[in-house]
Amino acid sequence: ACAEDSEVRNVWPERPPGKLVELPPEADTTTDSSNKVAGRRLIRLGNVSTPQIEIFQPAPDKANGASVVICPGGGHHILAYDLEGTEVAEWLNTLGVTGIVLKYRVPAQDPKQRWIEAVQDAQRAMSLVRANAEKLKLDPNRIGICGFSAGGETAALTSLFLDDRKYEAIDEIDAVSCRPNFSLLIYPAYLADKDTGALQEYIHVSAETPPAFFVHAYDDGVTPLSSLVLATEMKKAGASAEVHMYSKGGHGYGLRPTELPITHWPVPCAAWLKQLGVLEKKNP
């Protein structure tokens, strides 16, 4: 799939919840001197005030009815829209999975809850996809969420909050569950306190927490503890997880292959999705 074949929808019928924020126009903030990943530039989308989903469908003969909402990272300042968004959707398409890139609001407005707008947008996107599952030829019981860094925090919290919506329901879309069926948490950030290693106090894990696949580098400067601590709590609670911890890799590599083994995480991830039954072709 490529962008020409994608379909874009607004996440909210009018303006999103929370206070109205006047931002400059949405734009790619990357410059020629910006850091590259695997030798290539990336899109750093800034000033997002209109959340949208971009839907990338696999080839019809490959499509298996599963889908994943993808939350790019960027520290709640920007969105690494291709590196941790559209490129991930294209990989999922090769597995027969519909990739749905979430363009959530950035920059964060609440210094105490920097995740709140992102999680509101993700919860609404989950309900929107599930409510439109029949039209999109998707299975409403195989809708996962994937996220990287700040988007990994967003994906994790969307899974952990289950159906505890962080905004007032506005229409019939919000009557549909926003709970992901599984999550792919790729170097998720900010879930554990960097100094103490304690999970954030608003995180509650239970046996109902959806199964999760984690990827992290031990040398991640943001901290690998987010994955290690959350996965440990999931074990204690009787939830299911698979954790891939590599010694080297740092942070922010997406799935662009380099000589580092961590960049080949899509291979075990596809195996996990298959084992979970996500990749079985079913007529929804």
Phi, psi and omega in degrees: 000152174220172188303329181300332183266000186275161179236132183251134176227145172288144181282323182248146181292326176233230180273153182293165177294167180092182184283148180291127182243126177269115180242156170299170181300146176302136183201155172282119184268000181293138175241175181298335182268358181294152177302145176255163175236126184053037176078004183238150178287166177221159177278130173242091187281124180243164176058053178269113178246346177245097182295140180219160167246141174245118189261121177249111182269142174288171175303137185307325181285344179263337189302131180246003176091352177275156178213158179222128172275126188251127181249104179295159177265185180146025173064021186060022174253312182224179173237126175281077199293326178270310183305316186241022182222273186295326178293329178288320177299319180295321176295314179300323178301326179293339178268001183086010184260137175284127179259128185237104184277125179266119173265093183267167186293131170216152358283159178301145183254337185251107183298337180276333179226076187291345182269352195297313181295319181299316181290320175303314181295321180291317179298316179296319179298319178301313180295321181297315179295315182295320180294332181256015186304316183297314180298324182272002182059045181243153176275118182295347180259009176227054177247110181260178175226142182228144177204156183236130175056240177299328175289333174290322172299314180300314180294318180296313181294322178299323176289315185290327181283350179052243180255021176276090185290137183264025174208162178286131178302140183243339184200190185292337176301321184284356173278350181266141184304140176254014184278123175292150177277339177196164179223146175245109187249101187256116190035056179298144184249161164066010181279332180241148176294126186299327184272314185268339184078004180282143174297146176303145189292342180273003179264123177234123182257143176216176177297341180277349180304127183300150178303142186230146175244121184250142169229130178205153173258139179297333181264020178295120183291339178284320169135127174284354184297332177308312180287313185298315184287317179296317179297323177296315179295325177296322177297313180300326185274351180087017174273179185241137179209158170231130187239123176248106182248118180253150182292321185235152177158335180066228190213141170085037182263350181058225174234028174283121185289137171227193179286349182281129181305329184300331184286357177259019180303335179301337180292304176296332179295317178297321179296321178295316179299321179295314181297327180286347181090007183290329188268005179287135180284118179228148173273114181294000000 
